[in-house]
Amino acid sequence: YRIMGDLSPKGTLMFVKPIETLLQMFPQQGTQLIMQVLLKILAVIMAKTEQERVTVCYLGVLARVALENAEGFLDVFRIAARMQNAPDAFLDLLALFIDIWLEKIDNMTSLQRKLSALAMCNLLPGVAVSSVSCVGLARMLPLLVTTIVGVIPDAEESRSESSLGYEDLELEELVGRSSAESQMRNLIVKDPVNKRDLREFLSTRVRDAEALAGPRLQQLMATVDPIILRTLHEPPAKR
């Protein structure tokens, strides 16, 4: 069950890049425009039949949706659950997906890990609220926080590089080129993966989750290793 025929890992990479670009340029409309593709990507991930590199690439697409359009991300799971004639099970499906996501994060590049960690941050408020009615999500929330904190040191040490595959030198070469290339450069420069501080974003989204879930979040956060929580509140390492 593949998205575009029998794609090799290299072919998958070529297929994924323009999808990520579309989602970054048009977060709301893009998600709806390619919803059928996103549903197929989810099905492939959940089937656990693809090569590691392919699965990681597809996780990156859904991470981009979660970062840019959290409600659109949840719509993918709502629709998938309805297609399985189990509309009330969409939170359980989400919990199963997050379990796979967390399992694969160590196999990602630094940029892929930061993209996933930022996306996970963006989902924290919704996960906190939904954990009241879904045991699976209640189990996932502390693991999400632990995983995100684990990515922070690497994110703070990494050099500036684009999640769309461009490095600093290539960005400089795009200056003064065609309007399309200039647009690509602007897109890369504005990419949250390049601009957003992971530690700060996590703190912000945890506060948002506290405002929505209150004691429930405090109860779940109490199960996180105290060392992890201290790391969250430490100042960034000087470079």
BELUR-V986409 format. One record per residue. D_CENTER is the distance of its C-alpha to the mean C-alpha in Angstrom with 2 decimals. Layout:
D_CENTER + D_CENTER
This chain:
22.94 + 21.37 + 19.97 + 22.58 + 25.30 + 25.50 + 22.92 + 23.07 + 20.07 + 21.24 + 21.54 + 18.02 + 16.84 + 19.24 + 18.05 + 14.29 + 14.95 + 16.77 + 14.32 + 11.56 + 14.52 + 15.57 + 12.37 + 12.49 + 16.22 + 16.38 + 13.36 + 15.69 + 18.16 + 15.97 + 14.00 + 17.46 + 19.07 + 17.11 + 16.53 + 18.72 + 16.78 + 13.49 + 15.72 + 17.10 + 13.85 + 13.12 + 16.75 + 16.66 + 13.87 + 15.81 + 19.04 + 18.23 + 20.74 + 19.08 + 19.36 + 16.82 + 15.95 + 15.54 + 13.25 + 10.97 + 11.20 + 10.49 + 7.36 + 6.34 + 7.78 + 6.19 + 2.55 + 5.38 + 7.11 + 5.39 + 5.73 + 9.04 + 10.39 + 9.59 + 12.98 + 12.61 + 9.66 + 12.22 + 14.89 + 13.68 + 14.41 + 17.55 + 18.91 + 18.25 + 20.10 + 22.89 + 23.29 + 23.92 + 26.46 + 24.65 + 23.25 + 23.49 + 21.34 + 18.01 + 16.87 + 18.09 + 16.16 + 12.90 + 14.08 + 14.92 + 11.58 + 9.96 + 12.99 + 12.37 + 8.78 + 10.48 + 13.40 + 11.97 + 10.21 + 13.76 + 14.29 + 11.83 + 13.26 + 13.01 + 11.05 + 8.51 + 8.39 + 8.25 + 5.39 + 3.43 + 6.09 + 6.10 + 3.39 + 5.52 + 8.32 + 8.25 + 8.69 + 11.41 + 14.31 + 13.99 + 13.63 + 16.59 + 18.69 + 18.11 + 18.88 + 22.48 + 22.83 + 20.58 + 21.52 + 18.57 + 16.11 + 18.68 + 18.48 + 14.70 + 14.49 + 16.48 + 14.61 + 11.25 + 13.30 + 15.05 + 12.16 + 10.73 + 14.40 + 14.91 + 12.58 + 14.45 + 17.65 + 16.24 + 14.25 + 17.58 + 19.66 + 17.89 + 19.77 + 18.53 + 17.21 + 15.23 + 11.96 + 14.13 + 16.62 + 19.21 + 20.78 + 23.01 + 26.16 + 24.88 + 23.79 + 27.34 + 28.77 + 27.11 + 29.15 + 32.09 + 31.04 + 30.85 + 29.22 + 26.44 + 25.75 + 26.03 + 23.49 + 21.06 + 21.82 + 21.26 + 17.86 + 16.91 + 18.60 + 16.84 + 13.29 + 11.44 + 10.25 + 14.04 + 15.34 + 13.46 + 14.71 + 12.25 + 15.22 + 16.38 + 13.20 + 12.94 + 16.65 + 16.43 + 14.00 + 16.12 + 19.13 + 17.85 + 17.31 + 20.80 + 22.30 + 21.14 + 21.59 + 24.25 + 26.04 + 23.61 + 20.84 + 23.55 + 24.62 + 21.28 + 20.72 + 24.24 + 23.13 + 20.86 + 22.87 + 24.79 + 24.20 + 20.43 + 21.19 + 23.70 + 21.33 + 19.06 + 22.18 + 23.60 + 23.94 + 22.04 + 23.98 + 26.39 + 26.05
